[in-house]
Amino acid sequence: MIQNSNPFYDTLIPLWTNARYVFVDEGRIRQLARDWSQEEFPVPDWRQIVFPDDDLAFVDFIGVGNAINFAFTNFKNYKSYLVEYRGQLWRGAYAMWAALKRALDNNVPLLNPTYLRKLNRKEFRIIFEGLTELPLSDERVEILREVGTTLSDRFDNTFKTLFKIPNPSAFGTTGVVTQLVDNFKSFRDVGVIESSGARAYFYKRAQLFAMMYQGRARTSKVLQSLTDYNAVGPIADYSVPRALHASGVLHYSAELNRMVQSHIQVKSNSAEELEIRALAIRAQQLLLEEINRVRIGGPINYIQLDFKLWQLGRTIKEPHHLTATTAY
């Protein structure tokens, strides 16, 4: 069994031990690891024009953004959220970042908790106006209000408070991921395994916050690196399972595959949905281990593998599973 210092990993083991709908092809993992063993695995620094140049502003920016970093495909017409910004067309999560950055450019105080806790739907629609509609807008408004309230009540009005201790970490009592899920309801990405009632802790967006922070910290003079960044991940959303399925690493049962290909929604917290996410995480663990076993030139970590798979998933034409959820 793969050892992982991510403390939430073990809660997912029952989902792949008793999988009925999603399966990992370990032979394909070995082949893909050989194919990828000498490829570049960059660590993204998140310095594109849709992010603030200032590193301290970046921390609050990704805190606000990752609170609502979910569900960018319309559940009725399957169109991605699109935003035009600075002469470019941005899609999906990047469209959200572009809308947030556009708001900052227009002096909207969206990093101010007092503003967020009173955010109304009209203001939200103006901020996120795009060429297509952003799904689950009411849920996002409520989450942003919660973020504003929690930041002002518990964190001195800024996500930067999470990193003020010496040698900040992702996990542990004072870890960034731990504090996010302990204090913000919207970051608690937890599934319930129907057969046992046990909880499965995914915490995708909380871990993505840590991943993005670490990517910027590597090239920053003011941000401290996380001491345990190699333990962050793997994470599962829509794009990563799609990449793994299209690559032949994940296989779906006939009925689940029909649902995905036909844009039939997979119910949130169903066995099928939980298995898609859990087996995507299992596949990444096996793939990372195999890549590092055959790779010459130093090991990679989940931050690097996640970014490669996420980018690959965005280029694939086949549909991803559709689940109406605020988790990812």
VEXKOL-855143 format. One record per atom (N, C-alpha, C, O): z, y, x; residue in three letters. Coordinates in steps of 0.1 Angstrom, whole numbers, plus 5000, padded with zeros to 4 digits. Example, Ala and Ser with C-alpha at 12.3 -4.5 7.8 and 13.67 -1.06 7.14 Angstrom:
<ronus>
507849435132ALA;507849555123ALA;507849675132ALA;508549675142ALA;507149785128SER;507149895137SER;507950005129SER;508050115134SER;
</ronus>
This chain:
<ronus>
500049885008MET;500050005000MET;500050135009MET;500750135019MET;499250225005ILE;499150355012ILE;500450425011ILE;500950445000ILE;501050475022GLN;502250555021GLN;501850705020GLN;500850745026GLN;502550775012ASN;502150915010ASN;503450995008ASN;504350955000ASN;503651105015SER;504951175014SER;504951265002SER;505951334999SER;503851274994ASN;503851344981ASN;504851274972ASN;504651154969ASN;505851334968PRO;506951264960PRO;506551224946PRO;507251144940PRO;505351274941PHE;504951234928PHE;503951114927PHE;503651064917PHE;503551074939TYR;502550974940TYR;502950844933TYR;502050784926TYR;504150794935ASP;504550664930ASP;504450654915ASP;504350544909ASP;504550774908THR;504550764893THR;503250724887THR;503150694876THR;502150734896LEU;500850704891LEU;500450554894LEU;499450514888LEU;501250484902ILE;500850354905ILE;500650264893ILE;499750184893ILE;501550264883PRO;501350174871PRO;499950194864PRO;499450104858PRO;499450314865LEU;498150344859LEU;497050274865LEU;496050224858LEU;497050254878TRP;495950174884TRP;496250034886TRP;495349944887TRP;497549994886THR;497949854887THR;497449784874THR;497149664875THR;497549854863ASN;497149784850ASN;495949854843ASN;495849854831ASN;495049904852ALA;493849974847ALA;492949884838ALA;492749764841ALA;492549944827ARG;491649874817ARG;490249944816ARG;489349874811ARG;490150064820TYR;488950144817TYR;488350204829TYR;487150234829TYR;489050214840VAL;488450274852VAL;488850194864VAL;489950134865VAL;487850174873PHE;488050074884PHE;487450134897PHE;486550214897PHE;488050104908VAL;487650154921VAL;486850044928VAL;487349924929VAL;485750084934ASP;484849994942ASP;485250014957ASP;484750104963ASP;486049924962GLU;486549944976GLU;485349914986GLU;485349974997GLU;484449834982GLY;483249814991GLY;482449944992GLY;481949985003GLY;482250014981ARG;481550144982ARG;482350244989ARG;481750334996ARG;483650244988ILE;484550334996ILE;484250315011ILE;484150415019ILE;484250195016ARG;483950165030ARG;482550215034ARG;482450275045ARG;481650195026GLN;480250245029GLN;480250395029GLN;479650455038GLN;480850465019LEU;480750605019LEU;481550665030LEU;481150765036LEU;482650605034ALA;483450645046ALA;482650645058ALA;482650735067ALA;481850545060ARG;480950535072ARG;479950645071ARG;479650715081ARG;479350665060ASP;478350775058ASP;478850905061ASP;478250995066ASP;480150935057TRP;480751065058TRP;481551075071TRP;482051185074TRP;481750975079SER;482650985090SER;482451085100SER;483351145106SER;481151125102GLN;480851225112GLN;480451355106GLN;479951445113GLN;480551375093GLU;480251495086GLU;481351605088GLU;482451565092GLU;480951725086GLU;481951835086GLU;482751835074GLU;482251815063GLU;484051855076PHE;485051875064PHE;485752005066PHE;486852005070PHE;485152115062PRO;485752245064PRO;486952265055PRO;487052205045PRO;487852345060VAL;489052385052VAL;488652525046VAL;488452615054VAL;488452535033PRO;488052665028PRO;489152775030PRO;490352745029PRO;488652895034ASP;489653005036ASP;489653095024ASP;490453195024ASP;488853075014TRP;488853145001TRP;488653295004TRP;489453374999TRP;487753325012ARG;487453475015ARG;486153515009ARG;485553615014ARG;485653444999GLN;484453494992GLN;484753624985GLN;485953664984GLN;483753694980ILE;483853824974ILE;484653814961ILE;485053924956ILE;484853694955VAL;485653684943VAL;487153684945VAL;487853674936VAL;487553694958PHE;488953694961PHE;489353814969PHE;488453874976PHE;490553864967PRO;490953984974PRO;490953964990PRO;491253864995PRO;490554074997ASP;490554065011ASP;492054065017ASP;492253995026ASP;492954135010ASP;494254145015ASP;495054015012ASP;495053965001ASP;495653955023ASP;496253825021ASP;497453825012ASP;497653725005ASP;498253925012LEU;499353935003LEU;498953944988LEU;499553874980LEU;497954024986ALA;497354034972ALA;496753894968ALA;496853854956ALA;496253824978PHE;495653694975PHE;496653594969PHE;496353514960PHE;497853604974VAL;498853504970VAL;499153524955VAL;499153434947VAL;499353654950ASP;499553674936ASP;498353644928ASP;498353604917ASP;497153674934PHE;495853654927PHE;495653504924PHE;495353474913PHE;495953414934ILE;495753274931ILE;496853214923ILE;496753114916ILE;498053284923GLY;499153244914GLY;498753264899GLY;498853174891GLY;498253384896VAL;497753414883VAL;496553334879VAL;496553274868VAL;495653314888GLY;494453244885GLY;494653094883GLY;494153034873GLY;495453034891ASN;495652894890ASN;496552854878ASN;496552744873ASN;497252954872ALA;497952934860ALA;497052904848ALA;497352834839ALA;495752954849ILE;494752934839ILE;493552864844ILE;492452884838ILE;493652794855ASN;492552734861ASN;492252594855ASN;492552494861ASN;491652594843PHE;491452474836PHE;490252494826PHE;490052604822PHE;489552384823ALA;488652374811ALA;487652494811ALA;487752584804ALA;486552474819PHE;485552584819PHE;484252534813PHE;483252614813PHE;484252424806THR;483052374799THR;483352384784THR;484352334779THR;482452444777ASN;482552464763ASN;482552324756ASN;481652244759ASN;483552294747PHE;483652164741PHE;482652144730PHE;482552034725PHE;481952244726LYS;480952224715LYS;479552224720LYS;478752144716LYS;479152314729ASN;477752314734ASN;477652274749ASN;476552274754ASN;478752244755TYR;478752184769TYR;478352284780TYR;477952244791TYR;478252414776LYS;477852514786LYS;479052554794LYS;480152564790LYS;478752574807SER;479752624816SER;480052774814SER;479152844811SER;481252814817TYR;481652954817TYR;480853024828TYR;480952984840TYR;480153134825LEU;479353204835LEU;479753354835LEU;479953414824LEU;479853414847VAL;480153554848VAL;479153614859VAL;478953544870VAL;478653724857GLU;477853794867GLU;478753894874GLU;479453974867GLU;478853894887TYR;479653984895TYR;479054014908TYR;478653924915TYR;478954134911ARG;478354184924ARG;477054124927ARG;476654084938ARG;476154124916GLY;474854074917GLY;474653924918GLY;473553884921GLY;475653854916GLN;475553704917GLN;476053644904GLN;476953704897GLN;475553524901LEU;476053454889LEU;477053344894LEU;476753264903LEU;478253344887TRP;479253254891TRP;479553164880TRP;479553204868TRP;479853034883ARG;480052934872ARG;481452864873ARG;481952854884ARG;481952824862GLY;483152754862GLY;484352824867GLY;484652944864GLY;485152754876ALA;486352824882ALA;485952944890ALA;486653044889ALA;484852944897TYR;484453064904TYR;484153184894TYR;484353294898TYR;483653154882ALA;483453254872ALA;484753314868ALA;484853434867ALA;485853234867MET;487153284864MET;487653374875MET;488153484872MET;487453334888TRP;487953414899TRP;487153544899TRP;487653654902TRP;485853534896ALA;485053654896ALA;485453754885ALA;485553874887ALA;485853704873ALA;486353794862ALA;487653854866ALA;487853974863ALA;488553784873LEU;489753834877LEU;489553944888LEU;490254054887LEU;488653924897LYS;488454014908LYS;487754144902LYS;488054254906LYS;486854124892ARG;486254234886ARG;487254324879ARG;487154444879ARG;488254264873ALA;489354334866ALA;490154414876ALA;490454534874ALA;490454354888LEU;491154434898LEU;490254544903LEU;490854654905LEU;488954524905ASP;488054634909ASP;488154754899ASP;488054864902ASP;488354714886ASN;488354814875ASN;489854864873ASN;490054924862ASN;490754844882ASN;492054894882ASN;492954834870ASN;493854894865ASN;492554714865VAL;493354644856VAL;494554584863VAL;494354504873VAL;495854614860PRO;496954564868PRO;497354424865PRO;498554394861PRO;496454334866LEU;496654194862LEU;497654124872LEU;498054004869LEU;497954184883LEU;498954124892LEU;500354174889LEU;501354144896LEU;500454264879ASN;501754324875ASN;502354244864ASN;501754234853ASN;503454174866PRO;504054094855PRO;504354174842PRO;504254114832PRO;504654294843THR;504954374831THR;503654384823THR;503754374810THR;502554404829TYR;501254404822TYR;500954264816TYR;500554254804TYR;501154154824LEU;500854024819LEU;501753984807LEU;501153924798LEU;502954014807ARG;503853964797ARG;503554024783ARG;503953974773ARG;502854134783LYS;502454204771LYS;500954194768LYS;500354264759LYS;500254114776LEU;498754104775LEU;498354064760LEU;498953974754LEU;497454134755ASN;496954094741ASN;495554034742ASN;494954044752ASN;495153984731ARG;493853914731ARG;492654004733ARG;491653964739ARG;492754124729LYS;491654224731LYS;491454244746LYS;490354244751LYS;492554274753GLU;492554294767GLU;492054164775GLU;491254174784GLU;492454054770PHE;492053924776PHE;490453914775PHE;489853874784PHE;489953944763ARG;488453924761ARG;487754024770ARG;486653984775ARG;488254144772ILE;487554234781ILE;487554184795ILE;486554184802ILE;488654134800ILE;488854084813ILE;487853964816ILE;487253964826ILE;487753874806PHE;487053754808PHE;485653754801PHE;485053644799PHE;485153864798GLU;483853874792GLU;482753814801GLU;482753854813GLU;481953724796GLY;480953664805GLY;479653634797GLY;479553684786GLY;478753574804LEU;477453534798LEU;477653424788LEU;476853404779LEU;478753344790THR;479053244780THR;480553254777THR;481253334784THR;481053184768GLU;482453194763GLU;483353114772GLU;483053004776GLU;484553164774LEU;485653094781LEU;486453014771LEU;487053074762LEU;486452884772PRO;487252804762PRO;488752824763PRO;489252884773PRO;489452784752LEU;490852784752LEU;491452914755LEU;492452924762LEU;490853024750SER;491353154753SER;492753184748SER;493553254755SER;493053144736ASP;494453164730ASP;495453104739ASP;496553164742ASP;495252984744GLU;496152914753GLU;496352994766GLU;497453004771GLU;495253044771ARG;495353124783ARG;496153254782ARG;496853284791ARG;495953314770VAL;496753434768VAL;498253404768VAL;499053474775VAL;498653304762GLU;500053264761GLU;500553224775GLU;501653264779GLU;499753164783ILE;500153124796ILE;500353244805ILE;501353254813ILE;499453344804LEU;499553464812LEU;500753544808LEU;501453604817LEU;501053544796ARG;502353604791ARG;503553534797ARG;504453604802ARG;503553404797GLU;504653324803GLU;504753354818GLU;505853374823GLU;503653364825VAL;503653394839VAL;504253534842VAL;505153544851VAL;503853634834GLY;504453764836GLY;505953764833GLY;506753824841GLY;506453694823THR;507853684820THR;508653614831THR;509653664835THR;508153504835THR;508853424845THR;508853494859THR;509953494865THR;507753554863LEU;507753624875LEU;508853744875LEU;509553764885LEU;508853814864SER;509753924864SER;511253884862SER;512153944867SER;511453774856ASP;512853724853ASP;513453644865ASP;514653644867ASP;512553574873ARG;513053484883ARG;512553504897ARG;513153444906ARG;511453574899PHE;510853574912PHE;510553714917PHE;509553734924PHE;511353814913ASP;511153944918ASP;509754004916ASP;509254074925ASP;509153964905ASN;507854014901ASN;506653974910ASN;505554034909ASN;506753864918THR;505653834926THR;505753684930THR;506853624933THR;504553614931PHE;504453484936PHE;504853474951PHE;505153364956PHE;504753584958LYS;505153584972LYS;506553544975LYS;506853494986LYS;507453554965THR;508853514966THR;508853364970THR;509853324976THR;507953284965LEU;507953144968LEU;507853114983LEU;508153004987LEU;507353204991PHE;507053185005PHE;507853265014PHE;507653265026PHE;508953335009LYS;509753415018LYS;510653345027LYS;511153405036LYS;511053225024ILE;511953145032ILE;511253105045ILE;509953095045ILE;511953085056PRO;511353045069PRO;510752905067PRO;511352815060PRO;509652875072ASN;508952745072ASN;508852695058ASN;509352595054ASN;508052765050PRO;507852725036PRO;507152585035PRO;506352545044PRO;507452515024SER;506852385022SER;506252375008SER;506452465000SER;505452265006ALA;504952244992ALA;506052164984ALA;506152194972ALA;506652074990PHE;507651984983PHE;509052004988PHE;509352094997PHE;509951934982GLY;511351954985GLY;511952054975GLY;511252114967GLY;513252074976THR;513952154966THR;513352304965THR;513252354954THR;513052354977THR;512552494977THR;511052494978THR;510452604981THR;510352384977GLY;508952374979GLY;508152454968GLY;508652474957GLY;507052504972VAL;506252584963VAL;505852504951VAL;505952554939VAL;505352384952VAL;504952304941VAL;506152274932VAL;506052284920VAL;507252234938THR;508452204931THR;508852324923THR;509252314911THR;508952444929GLN;509352564921GLN;508352604910GLN;508852644899GLN;507152584912LEU;506152614902LEU;506352524889LEU;506452574878LEU;506552394892VAL;506652304880VAL;508052314874VAL;508252284862VAL;509052354882ASP;510352364876ASP;510552494868ASP;511352494858ASP;509752594871ASN;510052724865ASN;508952774855ASN;509152854846ASN;507752714857PHE;506552754848PHE;506152634840PHE;505652534845PHE;506352644827LYS;505952534818LYS;504452504819LYS;504052384819LYS;503652604821SER;502152584822SER;501752504834SER;500652444834SER;502552494844PHE;502252424856PHE;502652274856PHE;502452194865PHE;503352234845ARG;503852094844ARG;502852004838ARG;502751984826ARG;502051954847ASP;500951864843ASP;501451724844ASP;501351654854ASP;501951674833VAL;502551544832VAL;501951464821VAL;501751514810VAL;501651334824GLY;501151244814GLY;502251144810GLY;503151124818GLY;502151084798VAL;503050984794VAL;502250854792VAL;501350844785VAL;502750744800ILE;502050614799ILE;502450544786ILE;503650514784ILE;501450524778GLU;501750474764GLU;502450344764GLU;503350324756GLU;502150254773SER;502650114773SER;504150114776SER;504850024772SER;504550214785SER;505950204789SER;506750334786SER;508050324786SER;506150434782GLY;506750564780GLY;507150634793GLY;507750744793GLY;506750574805ALA;507050644817ALA;506150764819ALA;505050774814ALA;506650854827ARG;505950984830ARG;505050964843ARG;505550914853ARG;503851024842ALA;502951024854ALA;502751174858ALA;502251254850ALA;503251204870TYR;503251344874TYR;501951374883TYR;501851324894TYR;501051454877PHE;499851484884PHE;499951624891PHE;499651634903PHE;500451724884TYR;500651854889TYR;499451914897TYR;499551964908TYR;498351904890LYS;497051934897LYS;497052084901LYS;496752114913LYS;497352174891ARG;497152314894ARG;498252374904ARG;497952464912ARG;499452314903ALA;500452354912ALA;500152314926ALA;500352384936ALA;499552194928GLN;499152154941GLN;497852224946GLN;497752254958GLN;496952264937LEU;495852344941LEU;496252474946LEU;495752534955LEU;497252534939PHE;497852664944PHE;498252644959PHE;497952734967PHE;498952534962ALA;499452514976ALA;498252494985ALA;498252544996ALA;497252424981MET;496052394989MET;495252524992MET;494952555003MET;495152614982MET;494452734984MET;495252834993MET;494652895002MET;496552834991TYR;497352914999TYR;497252875014TYR;497052955023TYR;497252745016GLN;497152695030GLN;495852725036GLN;495752755048GLN;494752715028GLY;493452745033GLY;493352885038GLY;492752915049GLY;493952985031ARG;493953125035ARG;494953145047ARG;494653215056ARG;496053075046ALA;497053095057ALA;496553055071ALA;496953115081ALA;495652965071ARG;495152915084ARG;494453025092ARG;494353025104ARG;493853125084THR;493153235091THR;493853365089THR;493253475090THR;495153365085SER;495853485082SER;496853515093SER;497453425100SER;497153645095LYS;498153695105LYS;499453715098LYS;500453745105LYS;499553715085VAL;500753745077VAL;501253635069VAL;502453635065VAL;500553535066LEU;500953415058LEU;501353305067LEU;500653265076LEU;502553245064GLN;503053125071GLN;502352995065GLN;502152985053GLN;501952905074SER;501452775070SER;502552695063SER;503752715067SER;502252615054LEU;503152515048LEU;503452405058LEU;502552355064LEU;504652375059THR;505052265069THR;504552135066THR;504352045075THR;504352105053ASP;503951975048ASP;502551975041ASP;502351895032ASP;501652055046TYR;500452075039TYR;499551945039TYR;498751925030TYR;499851855049ASN;499051725049ASN;499451635037ASN;498751545034ASN;500651665031ALA;501151575020ALA;500651625007ALA;500751554997ALA;499951745006VAL;499551794993VAL;498251724989VAL;497351714997VAL;498251674977GLY;497151604971GLY;497351454972GLY;498451404976GLY;496351374968PRO;495051424962PRO;495251464947PRO;496251434941PRO;494251544943ILE;494351594929ILE;493151554921ILE;492151514927ILE;493251564908ALA;492151514899ALA;491951614888ALA;492851654881ALA;490651644886ASP;490351734875ASP;489151684868ASP;489151564864ASP;488051764866TYR;486851714860TYR;485851684871TYR;485151584871TYR;485751774881SER;484751764891SER;484851644901SER;483851584904SER;486151624905VAL;486351514915VAL;486051374909VAL;485351304916VAL;486551344897PRO;486151214892PRO;484651204890PRO;484051094892PRO;483951304886ARG;482551304884ARG;481851274897ARG;480951194898ARG;482251334908ALA;481751304921ALA;481951164925ALA;481051094931ALA;483151114923LEU;483450974927LEU;482650874918LEU;482250774923LEU;482450904906HIS;481750814897HIS;480250814901HIS;479650714902HIS;479750934903ALA;478250944907ALA;478050884920ALA;476950834923ALA;479050874929SER;478950814942SER;479150664942SER;478950604952SER;479450614930GLY;479650464929GLY;481050424933GLY;481250294934GLY;481950514936VAL;483250474939VAL;484150434927VAL;484850344928VAL;483950514916LEU;484550484904LEU;483650414894LEU;482450454893LEU;484050324887HIS;483350264876HIS;484150274863HIS;485350254863HIS;483450304852TYR;484050314839TYR;483650194830TYR;482650134832TYR;484550154821SER;484250054812SER;482950104804SER;482650224803SER;482250004797ALA;481050044790ALA;481350144779ALA;480550244778ALA;482450134772GLU;482650224761GLU;483050364767GLU;482650464761GLU;483850364777LEU;484250494783LEU;483050564789LEU;482850684788LEU;482250484796ASN;480950544801ASN;480050604791ASN;479550714792ASN;480050534779ARG;479250584768ARG;479750714763ARG;479050814760ARG;481050724762MET;481750854758MET;481450964767MET;481151074763MET;481550944780VAL;481351044790VAL;479851094790VAL;479651214789VAL;478950994790GLN;477551034790GLN;477051104777GLN;476151174777GLN;477751074766SER;477351134753SER;478151254749SER;478051304738SER;478951304758HIS;479851424756HIS;480851404745HIS;481151494738HIS;481251284743ILE;482351254733ILE;483651274740ILE;483951224751ILE;484551354734GLN;485751394740GLN;486651274742GLN;486851184734GLN;487251274754VAL;488351174757VAL;489651244755VAL;489951344760VAL;490451184746LYS;491651244741LYS;492651264752LYS;492851184761LYS;493251384752SER;494251424762SER;495451324761SER;495851294750SER;495851274773ASN;496951184774ASN;496651044769ASN;497550964767ASN;495451014766SER;495050874762SER;495050794775SER;495050844786SER;495050664773ALA;494950574784ALA;493750594793ALA;493750584805ALA;492650624786GLU;491350644793GLU;491450764802GLU;491050764813GLU;491950874796GLU;492051004804GLU;492950984816GLU;492651024827GLU;494150924813LEU;495150914824LEU;494550824835LEU;494750844847LEU;493750724831GLU;493250634842GLU;492150704849GLU;492050684862GLU;491350784843ILE;490250864850ILE;490950944862ILE;490450944873ILE;492051004858ARG;492651094868ARG;493451014879ARG;493251034891ARG;494150914874ALA;494950834884ALA;494050754893ALA;494350744905ALA;492950694888LEU;492150614896LEU;491250704906LEU;490950664917LEU;491050824901ALA;490350924910ALA;491350954922ALA;490850974933ALA;492550964919ILE;493550984930ILE;493650864939ILE;493650884951ILE;493750744933ARG;493750624941ARG;492550614950ARG;492650584962ARG;491350644945ALA;490150634952ALA;490150734964ALA;489650704975ALA;490650854962GLN;490750954973GLN;491650904984GLN;491350924996GLN;492750844980GLN;493650794990GLN;493050684999GLN;493150685011GLN;492350594992LEU;491650485000LEU;490550545008LEU;490250505019LEU;489750645003LEU;488650705010LEU;489150775022LEU;488550765033LEU;490250855020LEU;490750935032LEU;491150835043LEU;490850855055LEU;491950735039GLU;492350635049GLU;491250575056GLU;491250555069GLU;490150535049GLU;489050475056GLU;488250565064GLU;487750535075GLU;488050695059ILE;487350795068ILE;488050815081ILE;487450815092ILE;489350825080ASN;490150855092ASN;490250725101ASN;490450745113ASN;490050615096ARG;490050485104ARG;488750485112ARG;488850435124ARG;487650525107VAL;486350515114VAL;485850645120VAL;484950645128VAL;486550745117ARG;486150885122ARG;486450905137ARG;487550865141ARG;485550965144ILE;485851005158ILE;485951155158ILE;485051225152ILE;486951205164GLY;487151355164GLY;488251415157GLY;488351535154GLY;489251325153GLY;490451375146GLY;490451345131GLY;489351345125GLY;491551325126PRO;491651295111PRO;491451425103PRO;491651535107PRO;491151395090ILE;491051505080ILE;492251485070ILE;492951385071ILE;492451585062ASN;493451565052ASN;492951585038ASN;491751605036ASN;493851585028TYR;493351585014TYR;492751725010TYR;491851735002TYR;493151825017ILE;492651965014ILE;491151955017ILE;490352005010ILE;490751895028GLN;489351895033GLN;488551795024GLN;487451825020GLN;489151675021LEU;488451585012LEU;488251634998LEU;487151624992LEU;489251694993ASP;489151754979ASP;488051854978ASP;487351854969ASP;487951944988PHE;486952044988PHE;485551984988PHE;484652034981PHE;485351884996LYS;484051824997LYS;483751754984LYS;482551774979LYS;484651684978LEU;484351614965LEU;484151714954LEU;483351694946LEU;484951824954TRP;484851924944TRP;483451994944TRP;482852014934TRP;483052024956GLN;481752084958GLN;480651994954GLN;479652034947GLN;480751864958LEU;479751764954LEU;479751744939LEU;478651744933LEU;480851744932GLY;480951734918GLY;480251844910GLY;479651824900GLY;480251964916ARG;479652084910ARG;478052074911ARG;477452144904ARG;477551994920THR;476151984922THR;475451874914THR;474251864913THR;476351784908ILE;475851664901ILE;475451694887ILE;476151764880ILE;474251644883LYS;473751674869LYS;474451594858LYS;474451634847LYS;474951474861GLU;475551394851GLU;476751464845GLU;477451534853GLU;477151434833PRO;478251504827PRO;479551454833PRO;479651344837PRO;480651534832HIS;481951494835HIS;482651454822HIS;482151494811HIS;483751394822HIS;484451364810HIS;484951494804HIS;485351584811HIS;485051494791LEU;485451614783LEU;486851584777LEU;486951494769LEU;487851664781THR;489151654776THR;489651794773THR;489751874783THR;490051824761ALA;490551954758ALA;492051964762ALA;492951914755ALA;492252024774THR;493552024780THR;493752154788THR;492752204793THR;494952194789THR;495352304798THR;495752254812THR;496152334820THR;495752124814ALA;496252064826ALA;495252094838ALA;495752114849ALA;493952084836TYR;493052094847TYR;491652144842TYR;490752154850TYR;
</ronus>
